[in-house]
Amino acid sequence: LKYRLFGEYPIEDGSLRKGAMIPPPVAPTLAATYPEVESYTRLLTFNTPQLFEAGNKKFTEAKGSRADGTIFSMFSLKLVEGDIKTPLKELNTIAISHSLAKKYFGNKPALGETVEVSDDNFIVDAVFEDFSPYSHLQMDYFLTLENRITYMPQLMADWSWKQLHTYIKLKPGTGTK
């Protein structure tokens, strides 16, 4: 069973406002507290296009986010290049769609190549099949969330910063009693 989490937040008139973006520590806290939580993934979506550069190609890319490496198993994404167990676990890594791989690298493998994203270098550690047009998630790339966790630990521990889309997967048999 997979769920997208949302939060309810009190507003000045006493009513509750629902929001799909929640604080970063929610999912790790749920996983540490409830053994029923098998895994989670979080997305920090970019609000503006990011400048990409690889070799002599330079474009802005609008459909991307920072993500936990579990994004691939959570959404059953198939990899064209890379190992399903390792994407986005290391600092400065990026996973790109098959379409982006073709755009920047043509027919040569993208795995291990460097992509500059807004003046920072990232190593391609996965190429995934493009999302189905029927998916509510339409992303062309994921930068590792590990960079934020490592370089901005206070922000990633902030219970008032509501900026991440979060999904959890429960273990089989949970809630079926």
N, C-alpha and C positions, 0 to 999 in steps of 0.2 A: 504494500500500500504506500503510495506516494502522495504527499500533501504540500501545497504551497502555503506558507505561513502568512498571516496578516496580523496587524495589531489594532487595538481599539484604544483611542486616546481621548481623554476628557478635554472638552473645550470650554470656553468661558461661560457659555449659557447653560452648562451642566449636562449637555448631551455628549454622546460619544461619536468620535469620528473614526472611521475604519480606514486603514492604509495598508497597502501591499509592501511598503518598505519598512523594514524593522532594524533594530540595532544589531551590530555585528556579534555581540556575545550571546545572543539568544540561542542559536543552533548549537554551538559547542556546550553551552550550559545544559540544554535539553539532552544532548547525547551523553554527557557525564552524569546526569541525574537519573535518566530513565533508560534502563537496559533495553527497552522495546525499540529505541531509536537505533536503527542499523547504520544509517549514514545520513549525511546532510551535504548540501552544497549551497554556496552563497554567490550572488552576482552583484557587482557594483558597476552599473551601466554608465558608460560615458554619455554626457549630455551634449557634447559637441564633437564634431569630426576630429580625428587625430591624423596628423601628418605621418605618413609611412614613406620610408625610403629603403630600397634594396637595389644594390648595384646602381644603375643609371636611371632607375624608375622611381618616380616620386608622385604620390597621389594622396588625397585625403580619404580616409575610410570612416564611415559613419556608424556602422553596425558592429559595435564591440563592447566588451566589458572586462572587468577583472573578475576572476572566478577561482573557486577551489578546484583542484584537480578531479574531484569526484563528479564534476559536471558531466563527464563522459558516461559514467555508469548510471548516473541518475536519469539521464535522458536517452540511454541506449544509443549513443552516437557511435557510428562506425568510423574507425580510423583507416585512412588510406595509407598513411605513413606513421610510424611510431608504435609504442607499446601502450596499451590501454591502462596499464597499472602505473605509468610514470608521468603522464603529462601534468604540467603546471605545478610540480612539487618542488622544483628548484627555483631559486631567485632568477630574475631576468629571463624567464622563458615565456614563449608565446605559442599558442595553438592557432592555426589558421585553417580556413575552409579550403576545400579543393579548388574552388574558383579563385581565391586569393593566391593560392600556390601557383596556379597557371598564369595568373596576371603578372606576378613578380618574378617567377622562376621558369616559366615556360614548361617544357617537358622534362627538365632535370629535377631530381629529387630536392625537396625543400628542407627536409630533415637536416638539422645541424647548421643551416644557413642563418645569417644574421639579418634582422630587420630592425631598422631604426624607427622608433615610434616616438614622435615628439621629442627628439634629441636624446633619447635613451636607447641603448642597444639591447635587443632581445634575441635569444637563440630559439629557432623553431624546434620544438620537441614533439610536435604532433601536427598532422594534417587530417582533418575530419571531413567526412562527406557533408555536402551542403545540407542545411536543414530543409525538410519538406516544406512546401509552400503552405501546408495546412497546420504547421506548428505555430503556437503562439510565440515561440522564441525564434527570432530571426537574427542570428549573429554570424558575422564573418570571421571574427577573431576573439580570442580570450587571452588576456595577459594574466600571469599568475597573481593571485591575491596574496601570495606569500610576500611580495614586495611591500605591500601595505602593512601586513602583520609584523614584518621585521623592522621596517623603517618608521612606522607610525603606530607603535603598540598602544599608546594612550588612546588614540582615536578608535582603534579596533576593539578596545575594551570599554568604550563609552556607551552606556545604556541609554543615553539621550540622543545619540546620533542615529537617526532613522534613515538609512540610505541603501540598505541591501535587500534585494529580493532573495528569499530563503525558501529552500525546499528540504523536506525530510522524507526519508524512507523508513517505514516501520518494518520490523521483523515479521516474517510470515506467522499467522495465527494471532497477531496482536489485535485485541478488541473484538474477537469473534466468539467470546464465551457465551 
